[in-house]
Amino acid sequence: MQMASSLSYSSSFVVVVVFLLLFFTSLCTAQSGTDGYLHLRFYNHERVLGSGPNATVVYAVERRGSTSGAGFGNLIVYDNLLRQGVEPDSPIVGRNQGMGVGSSVAENSGLTILQLVFTAGEYNGSSIAVQGLFPVAPLQTLFERAITGGTGRFRNARGYLWTREVRSTNTTLTGRLDAYITFL
């Protein structure tokens, strides 16, 4: 009789522990904003390579001359502004910080590795990790890179980032970034 009582007590204890674990897991998930799916749109404002002392894209290694930076073996680094809108005076939400390597002998693309670092608004202090090819292509070309993780509100993020360059001048390039994020 004592054995049945201790088994009942043990199984009740296990049920309570499992319930608490599930409760705290769901609480942590809700607090980190990982409710399944998220679409974000923002704009990358770049001062292009070679645009003078205010350029936000520079050569770290220039192995081969190229107007796009995609010369095979070239390494560029960048620190561009992320804004809410396409206009150069729209509110800043963060920075696009990363590097690109001219990885195509044909010089028609490069490999990029970057962090979208949020410095304002709802996602302040969080970041999204992205990697993939960046094609040398005409304005309005849509291309995709992988979202491989993140920090803060984007912890355990996966998904893809669509980029479309929407505005260009001699010194600036503006791209629309659409992040489609799911959480593990």
Disulfide bonds with the S-S distance in Angstrom:
none
